[in-house]
Amino acid sequence: MALLDRLFAADADRWTENASAWWDGFYADRSKPVPFFADKPDENLLSYVERGLIRPGRVLDLGCGPGRNAVYLASRGFEVDAVDLAPAAVAWGEQRAAEAGVEVRFVCGDAFTADLPGPYDLVYDSGCLHHLPPHRRVTYRALLDRVLAPGGHLGLTCFAAGEMGSELPDEAFYRDGRLHGGLAYSPDALRWIFSDLEEVEIRAMEEQPEGSPLFGLPFLLAALFRRR
Ligand SMILES: C[S@@+](CC[C@H](N)C(=O)[O-])C[C@H]1O[C@@H](n2cnc3c(N)ncnc32)[C@H](O)[C@@H]1O
């Protein structure tokens, strides 16, 4: 895995410990018009909670960024661990949790090697999977095997094929030494990657009107799987 990681240019690596400086730079200016900088939970996540598809329990927010989904889940009675590579993201998340008066256990580090014992009833990933190179899907699945409780859920959002992200064949990323901004996934590709999980729902994220208290962009897929 480390050997394959090294096929990527250092400045194209957004998923190992070496990437924390890149993400710290990305989060340095909080006023940038980056859609996911807004303190709003994903519309699909709220819908899973409101429809009772997921219930309060232990959660891991994987690649939590500034913690918008972690803070929302904590406010709904979930016990939340939130992990991110970037110290700047974690500091921002801690500040948001304090302002909201909720408890979130933030961990700064690599989700795939950090001490995250689980078991979790929910692993939620908004926008991390598509920044991983193809071989790291194996590491991602190994993390789920380790920490996701039987009957637990995986929820994720990622670039939707045909809308956003690169659709080059996997080998092209290794030849080019970069991920071209992130990988696009189709519903079938997600079903294939997570074929040992049961599909609950895969759909496009619902675009949110301006001023909505929720986050939703139509070029993202939202998927919910359940461990048997
Ligand atoms: C597109 S951002 C999304 C942030 C957040 N989930 C949100 O939607 O607001 C992706 C995040 O994944 C984090 N990340 C990437 N690889 C990671 C890894 N191996 N372990 C932990 N975090 C990682 C990055 O630091 C970045 O904050």
The ligand as a Tripos MOL2 file, in Angstrom:
@<TRIPOS>MOLECULE
LIG
   27    29     1     0     0
SMALL
NO_CHARGES

@<TRIPOS>ATOM
      1 C1        -13.7780   17.2410    1.1130 C.3       1 LIG1
      2 S1        -13.2670   17.3100    2.7920 S.3       1 LIG1
      3 C2        -14.8010   16.9890    3.6160 C.3       1 LIG1
      4 C3        -14.8650   17.4460    5.0410 C.3       1 LIG1
      5 C4        -16.1650   17.1280    5.8150 C.3       1 LIG1
      6 N1        -16.5000   15.7290    5.7920 N.3       1 LIG1
      7 C5        -17.3320   17.9220    5.2950 C.2       1 LIG1
      8 O1        -18.0660   17.4000    4.4370 O.co2     1 LIG1
      9 O2        -17.5370   19.0610    5.7280 O.co2     1 LIG1
     10 C6        -12.3680   15.7940    2.9900 C.3       1 LIG1
     11 C7        -11.6690   15.6690    4.3480 C.3       1 LIG1
     12 O3        -11.0990   14.3440    4.4510 O.3       1 LIG1
     13 C8         -9.9160   14.4560    5.2300 C.3       1 LIG1
     14 N2         -9.1100   13.2510    5.0050 N.ar      1 LIG1
     15 C9         -8.5710   12.7970    3.8430 C.ar      1 LIG1
     16 N3         -7.8910   11.6400    4.0440 N.ar      1 LIG1
     17 C10        -8.0240   11.3550    5.3730 C.ar      1 LIG1
     18 C11        -7.5320   10.3050    6.1940 C.ar      1 LIG1
     19 N4         -6.7480    9.3280    5.6930 N.pl3     1 LIG1
     20 N5         -7.8470   10.3270    7.5080 N.ar      1 LIG1
     21 C12        -8.6020   11.3460    8.0280 C.ar      1 LIG1
     22 N6         -9.0850   12.3680    7.2920 N.ar      1 LIG1
     23 C13        -8.7970   12.3720    5.9880 C.ar      1 LIG1
     24 C14        -9.2850   15.7550    4.7820 C.3       1 LIG1
     25 O4         -8.3700   16.2680    5.7130 O.3       1 LIG1
     26 C15       -10.5350   16.6540    4.5760 C.3       1 LIG1
     27 O5        -10.7990   17.4270    5.7230 O.3       1 LIG1
@<TRIPOS>BOND
     1     1     2 1
     2     2     3 1
     3     2    10 1
     4     3     4 1
     5     4     5 1
     6     5     6 1
     7     5     7 1
     8     7     8 2
     9     7     9 1
    10    10    11 1
    11    11    12 1
    12    11    26 1
    13    12    13 1
    14    13    14 1
    15    13    24 1
    16    14    15 ar
    17    14    23 ar
    18    15    16 ar
    19    16    17 ar
    20    17    18 ar
    21    17    23 ar
    22    18    19 1
    23    18    20 ar
    24    20    21 ar
    25    21    22 ar
    26    22    23 ar
    27    24    25 1
    28    24    26 1
    29    26    27 1
@<TRIPOS>SUBSTRUCTURE
     1 LIG1         1 GROUP 0 **** ****
